[in-house]
Amino acid sequence: MTPNVEEAVIAALRASGLKAYADVPANRPERFCTVELTGAASAARGAIRTCAVAVQSWAPTRYEASELSIEAEPAVLAMDEPWLMAVEPDNSYYFASSDGLPRYQATYELTVCT
């Protein structure tokens, strides 16, 4: 069975004390993260699968969103799941939402054993 990478990242962020969700909640907290699987290598490659994950950090200001993104990174990098082989940070950048709210996005590559 293929692990749910999004749920695992959300759980890691929550365990570190951050508010994290798969979707933007209807009643948005002031500071929170959303997690999205943005791509994955074909499972046909065998038992090892590579997943691209975006962690979006939302806050009232651009600076606070940047700081939240920095806070979230150690939680993602410290993930310890039996199926997780590696977590590599990829990129971090400002990524304003479509409604103009401040948001940073950090991307990670997770190597998992399926």
C-alpha positions in Angstrom: 0.0 0.0 0.0 1.3 3.5 -0.9 1.6 5.7 2.1 -0.4 9.0 2.2 2.5 11.5 2.0 0.3 14.5 2.5 -1.2 13.2 5.7 2.2 12.3 7.0 3.6 15.8 6.4 0.5 17.3 8.0 1.0 15.1 11.1 4.6 16.1 11.3 3.8 19.8 11.2 1.0 19.4 13.8 3.4 17.4 16.1 5.7 20.4 16.0 2.9 22.7 17.2 2.0 24.2 13.8 -1.5 24.3 12.4 -1.5 22.3 9.2 -4.2 21.2 6.8 -4.7 19.6 3.4 -7.1 22.5 2.3 -7.4 26.1 3.4 -9.9 25.9 6.2 -13.1 27.9 5.9 -12.3 29.7 9.2 -8.6 30.5 8.5 -6.3 30.7 11.5 -4.0 33.7 11.5 -1.0 31.5 10.7 -1.2 28.0 9.2 0.3 25.7 6.6 -1.3 23.7 3.8 0.3 20.6 2.3 -0.1 19.5 -1.3 1.4 16.5 -3.2 2.5 18.2 -6.4 3.9 15.2 -8.3 5.1 11.6 -7.9 7.2 9.2 -10.0 5.3 6.3 -11.4 4.9 3.3 -9.1 5.9 1.2 -12.1 9.6 2.0 -11.2 9.4 -0.6 -8.5 9.2 -0.3 -4.7 10.8 3.1 -4.5 8.7 6.2 -5.3 9.7 9.9 -5.3 7.0 12.4 -4.2 7.2 16.2 -4.6 5.4 18.0 -1.8 4.6 21.7 -1.4 4.2 23.2 2.1 2.5 26.6 1.8 2.8 28.9 4.8 0.1 31.5 5.3 0.2 34.5 7.6 -1.0 38.1 7.9 2.2 39.6 6.4 4.8 38.5 3.9 7.5 38.5 6.6 5.4 36.3 8.9 4.7 33.9 6.1 8.4 33.7 5.5 9.1 33.0 9.1 6.4 30.4 9.3 8.0 28.6 6.3 11.3 28.6 8.1 9.6 27.2 11.3 8.0 24.4 9.3 11.2 23.1 7.6 12.7 21.3 10.6 9.5 19.4 11.2 9.4 18.2 7.6 13.1 17.3 7.5 12.8 15.4 10.8 10.0 13.1 9.6 10.5 9.6 10.8 8.2 7.1 9.1 9.1 3.4 8.5 8.4 3.8 4.8 10.3 7.1 4.4 13.8 6.8 3.0 14.8 10.4 2.5 13.5 14.0 2.7 15.3 16.7 0.6 14.4 20.4 0.6 14.1 21.7 -2.9 13.0 25.3 -3.0 11.4 28.1 -1.0 9.8 31.3 -2.5 7.1 33.9 -2.1 3.9 32.6 -3.6 1.0 35.1 -3.0 -2.4 33.4 -3.1 -4.9 34.2 -5.8 -6.8 36.5 -3.4 -3.5 38.4 -2.6 -2.9 37.0 0.9 0.7 36.5 1.9 2.0 33.0 1.4 5.4 31.3 1.1 5.9 27.9 -0.5 8.6 25.4 0.2 9.0 22.3 -1.8 10.5 19.0 -0.7 11.3 15.7 -2.4 10.3 12.6 -0.4 11.6 9.2 -1.3 9.3 6.5 -0.1 9.2 2.7 -0.1 5.9 1.5 -1.3 
